[in-house]
C-alpha cells in the first residue's frame, strides 16, 4: 500500500474510532471527553482521510470499506437512539448527537457504496 493511501487509511480509522466513541458516550462513562471535539475529529478525519485513502487503483474497495464502516456507525447510532427511546437502557448524557450521526452515517455510507458501484460500472464500460 502506498504511503498516501496508508496515511489516509489511518486518518479514516481515527475518524471512525472517534465516531464510535461519540456513539458510545451517552451510554457509558468514558471520561471527560468533549462531544464537540469528537464530532469535529470525526468529520475532519473523514473528510480529509477519505480522499487520500481512495486515491489509487483500488478505489472501489476503499469506498466500499469506508462506506460499510460509516453505514455500520450510523446503524449503531440509530440503535442507540432506539435503546434510549424505548427505555431499554437510559442514556446518561444527551443523545442529540446520535440523532445527527444516525442519518449522516447511513446516508454517507449508502452514498459511498453507490459511488463504488458506479465506478465498477464505469470500469466495465471502459473495457
N, C-alpha and C positions, 0 to 999 in steps of 0.2 A: 504494500500500500504506500503510495507516495506521501511525502511529509505533509503536503497541503490537505489531503484527504484525512490523514491521521489526526491532524490538528482540528479539522472540522468535526471529526467523529468525537473527539474528547470534549470539544465545546458543546456539541449537541447533547452528549451524555451528561455533562454538568447541568445543562438547562433542563433536561428531563428529570434528573435527580432533584433539582430544586423544585420542580413542579410536583414531584411525588411527595416531598416534604410539605409543600404547600397544601396538598390534598389531605395529608395525614394530620396536619397541625390542629384542626378543630377537635379532633377526637383523642389525641394523645398528647401528653406533656412532653414537648421536645425541647425544652429550654426557652430561653428568652430570645427567640428569633423574630425579627420584624417581618410581617407578611408582605409589606410593600417592597422590601429588599428582595425577598424571594420571588415576588411577581416580576420585578424588573430584571432579575437574573434569569428567570425562566424565559421571558420574552426576548431579552437581549441575546442570550446564548443561542436560542433557536434561530433568531433572525440573522445572526452573523455566522453561526456554525453550519447551518444547513447548506448555504451555497458553497461553502468550502468542501463539505463532505460530499455533496452531489456533483462536484467537478470531476471530470474524467470519464473513463469508458464505462464504468459500472453505475451509471446514473440511475437507471431504473431500480436496481437493487437497493441503492441508498435511499431513494424516495419511498420505496415500499417499506423498508425497515423503519425509517423515521415516521412515515405515516402510520404504520401499525403501532408504534410506541406512543405516538400522540393520540391516536384513537383509543388505545388502552387507558391512557391517562384521563382522557375525557370520560370514558365509561366508569372508571373508578371514582371520579368526581361526582358523576351522576348517581352512582350507588351511595356515595357519602351523603348526598342531598336526600336521597330516599330514606336512608337509615335514620337520619335526624328527623325528617318529616313524619315518618311512620312511628317514631318513638321506640325503635329497636335499641338504639343507644343515643343518649342525649349528647350533643356536642358541647364541649367545654368552652369553646370560643365561637365567634360568629362564623356562619357558613356562607357569607356573602361572596367570598372569592370562589367558592365551589360553584355557585350559580353562574359565575363568569367563566370558570375553567371548563365546565362540562360542555357547553355548546361550542366554545372555542376549540377545545381538543377534538371533539367529534367532527366538527366541520373541517378543521385543519387536517386531520388525519384522512378523512374521505377525499379531500381536495388533493393531497399528496398522492394518494393511491390512484386517483383519476389521472393525474399528470404522469405517473409511472406507466399506466395503461396506454395513455396517448403516445408516449414515447415508444412503447412496444409496437403500436400500430404504425407509427411513422417509420420505424426501422424495417417493418415488414414491407411497406410500400417502396422503400428506397432500394430494396434488393431486386 
